[in-house]
Amino acid sequence: MFKHYTMNQVILPLDLEVKLDKNDIAFAINDLIESIPVESFEDFTRSTGCPAYHPRMMMKIILCAYTQSVFSGRKIEALLKDSIRMMWLAQGYEPSYRTINRFRTNPLVAELLRQCFVQFRSKLVQEKEIDAEAIFIDGTKIEANANKFTFVWRKSVERYSSNLIEKSNVMYDELLEKEIIPALERENEEELSVKEIETIVEKLDDTIDTYTRKIDGSDVVSERKQLRSERKEPKKYRKHYGDFLVRKQKYQRDMEIFKDRNSYSKTDHDATFMRMKDDYMRNGQLKAGYNLQIATEGQYALAYDIFPNPTDTRTFIPFLNTIEKDYFELPKYIVADAGYGSEQNYDDVLNNKNRTPLITYNQYRKEKKKKFKNDPFKTANWEYGGATDSFICPNNQRLNYIYDSNRTDKYGFKRTFKVYKSEDCSDCPVRSLCTKAAAGKNRKLFYNEKWEYQKEYVREKLSTKKQVKSMGNVK
């Protein structure tokens, strides 16, 4: 005996919601998108043409497909035909893969994604799933969809540009010496601008046209031959300056694309060449990619941003600014690994953000080891005399304060070092272990008071059990 089965009868219920488990991911996605304010969807409205699918519905089916590791537009379209949760979220609609792809590439969707993160964190805080007192920041490299041989390097462009400037200046002096063109009123005597090169090309064209008209108007063979010979030199310079103009414009465009980077991809100008964590060839080859920064808590991603800068140190402050501006108010504690520990980052968190940085620095773990603490040649272990403002080296020589040294890096951040110098290192028996300075020069010590204070502050904050526990596996 079998259970009743027939294909010629309507089966109830028709509401697909009852076919889903109570804890199905579709319900969480539905609640998340429904919590986004109505104002966020106003820019999608249009008064002409066929009515569009509601952006709430489109966001729901796309996010649901992503949770099932389905990213292709055609496969998402297929899920709408055979997945119960997708049918319920779409409420019977079946947008084509073209519609799906057009929607998710719409610039307005970026604001909806931001709202998703904001609402997601709010719900986690309300349900007490996360602690709102801290965020953990880390980054990873993602490879761009660009060929690995499409690189453009800043140093190469700067070198080619320098050679072009030198050659164009030499040829300009030759043109004046040979009286082929009149002198220009130059803005910069060291370099010809694009506008000035264009003027030179125009004047050379006029000179060539003058010779051409004379040749066409002359019936004397010897005279025509002489004019053609004289025309060769202006034509030669015209060819060179035409090439200079194209290259000059290209190098200027390259520098505008670089901004503060050292490379970019020809097929993806926003991508920078960097070393990836997944180096399959194990040869350290640089690949076009991005630096993805993520803020998490309780293993939930709460905010993100993408940077073309490969170093985490340089992305830290911009990422915190993005979190404050677009996602949520920064919590009390900012937790990150040693890749983010720098004087500038500590200064920004402490003084500008008024938060507590639980961020290690490069030498943090080494400084805690016995080997480091017992090494007499580590300047951190040298005795300091506050009354005399001096250090005592392993050979009992005094290093006295001399002057302050101010340094500014290429990003404009200023550091101040107190410079100490030994009285005499000429007969020191451990000189080779203490310094690499040339013979006859005394040992110098550059001491950054602000940086040392910040390191001591971080060590103190990380010494308590509660805060060490909050660091988790951050290294």
Summary of the structure (lengths in Angstrom):
residues: 475
radius of gyration: 33.8
end to end distance: 65.2
largest distance: 116.8
contacts: 1248
relative contact order: 0.08
helix: 48%
strand: 16%
